[in-house]
Structure formats: structure tokens, C-alpha cells
Amino acid sequence: MTKLRWMLMLSAVLATVGHAAQPIYNVVGAPIVTASGKAPSTQQVQVAIIRAGTALGWQITPDKPGKLTGRLNVRSHQAVVGIEHNAKQYSILYRDSVKLDAKDGQIHRNYNGWIQNLDKGIRTQLSLL
């Protein structure tokens, strides 16, 4: 009987860890910082964002001036974000997902890691301007 209880507890813990949800992480109004200290053009910001996303496996497509859509496909999972930008700041905002258990402002923890990596990549590319 003790072995059965232990196995049930272990499976409950693994189920909880495997599907850990977190609040959806958005980047809002991140300042644009360049190494030169000069303000880049909106076009330079867009190119930096696309370069950063592409290097990380994101498909970044322009929607209209100052607005991009980013899609990341990982196995059977997909994340879709809107990226708004100008010469002074940018934002990465959740739009949609597939198989990431998004519900009530929560999402699988891997999504937040992908967004944090994208944000870091964008900051790195912007710093090169």
C-alpha cells in the first residue's frame, strides 16, 4: 500500500511540473538603447527586430509601419506575438498560441522563456546600431 501511495504522489507532482503555467509575459514600452547613443530610424529598429527574431527561429513579418507579427513554431506548438515599435521603444505582446495551454492570462512556462529570449535578442541587435 505504501508503494501505491508513493507512486500516486509522484505522478501528481510530475503532472503539476509538466504543465506548469505562468502569467503571460509581455514586454511593454522597452526603451531603445544603441551603442552610439543616437536615435535610430524606425526602419533600423524594424531590421534589428527581424534580425533578432530570425536568429532565434521566429518568422517576423511586417504588418504595417511600426507593427510586426512574430511566429515561433516548436514541434507542434506555436506562439504568435505582435511587435510594435518606433524609434524610441518597442513592445512584444501575446496574440495567440497553439498547444501552450493559454487560459485566463496564464500560459505554459516555455512561452515566457521564448519571449524573454526574443527580448534579449532584440536588445542585443539594437545595441549594435
LINCORMO-V351874 format. One record per backbone hydrogen bond with DSSP energy under -1.0 kcal/mol. NH is the residue of the N-H (numbers start at 1). CO is the residue of the C=O. E is the energy in kcal/mol with one decimal. If there is no record, write none. Layout:
nh:NH co:CO e:E
nh:NH co:CO e:E
This chain:
nh:5 co:1 e:-2.1
nh:6 co:2 e:-2.3
nh:7 co:3 e:-2.3
nh:8 co:4 e:-2.2
nh:9 co:5 e:-2.6
nh:10 co:6 e:-2.5
nh:11 co:7 e:-2.4
nh:12 co:8 e:-1.9
nh:13 co:9 e:-2.3
nh:14 co:10 e:-2.6
nh:15 co:11 e:-2.1
nh:16 co:12 e:-1.9
nh:17 co:13 e:-2.7
nh:18 co:14 e:-2.6
nh:19 co:15 e:-1.0
nh:20 co:17 e:-1.3
nh:22 co:107 e:-2.8
nh:24 co:105 e:-2.4
nh:27 co:92 e:-2.3
nh:30 co:90 e:-2.6
nh:32 co:88 e:-2.4
nh:45 co:41 e:-2.0
nh:46 co:42 e:-2.4
nh:47 co:43 e:-2.4
nh:48 co:44 e:-2.1
nh:49 co:45 e:-2.4
nh:50 co:46 e:-2.6
nh:51 co:47 e:-2.5
nh:52 co:48 e:-2.4
nh:53 co:49 e:-2.7
nh:54 co:50 e:-2.7
nh:55 co:51 e:-1.9
nh:57 co:54 e:-1.6
nh:58 co:53 e:-2.7
nh:59 co:71 e:-3.0
nh:61 co:69 e:-2.7
nh:63 co:67 e:-2.9
nh:64 co:67 e:-1.4
nh:67 co:64 e:-2.7
nh:68 co:83 e:-2.5
nh:69 co:61 e:-2.8
nh:70 co:81 e:-2.7
nh:71 co:59 e:-2.0
nh:72 co:79 e:-2.4
nh:74 co:77 e:-2.3
nh:77 co:74 e:-2.9
nh:78 co:98 e:-1.8
nh:79 co:72 e:-2.3
nh:80 co:96 e:-2.8
nh:81 co:70 e:-2.6
nh:82 co:93 e:-2.9
nh:83 co:68 e:-2.7
nh:84 co:91 e:-1.5
nh:85 co:66 e:-2.2
nh:86 co:89 e:-2.1
nh:90 co:30 e:-1.9
nh:91 co:84 e:-2.6
nh:92 co:27 e:-2.4
nh:93 co:82 e:-3.0
nh:95 co:80 e:-2.4
nh:96 co:80 e:-1.9
nh:98 co:78 e:-2.5
nh:103 co:106 e:-2.2
nh:106 co:103 e:-1.8
nh:107 co:22 e:-2.6
nh:108 co:100 e:-2.5
nh:109 co:20 e:-1.7
nh:111 co:108 e:-1.4
nh:113 co:109 e:-1.5
nh:114 co:110 e:-2.3
nh:115 co:111 e:-2.3
nh:116 co:112 e:-2.5
nh:117 co:113 e:-2.3
nh:118 co:114 e:-2.2
nh:119 co:115 e:-2.8
nh:120 co:116 e:-2.3
nh:121 co:117 e:-2.5
nh:122 co:118 e:-2.6
nh:123 co:119 e:-2.6
nh:124 co:120 e:-2.2
nh:125 co:121 e:-2.5
nh:126 co:122 e:-2.8
nh:127 co:123 e:-2.0
nh:129 co:126 e:-1.7
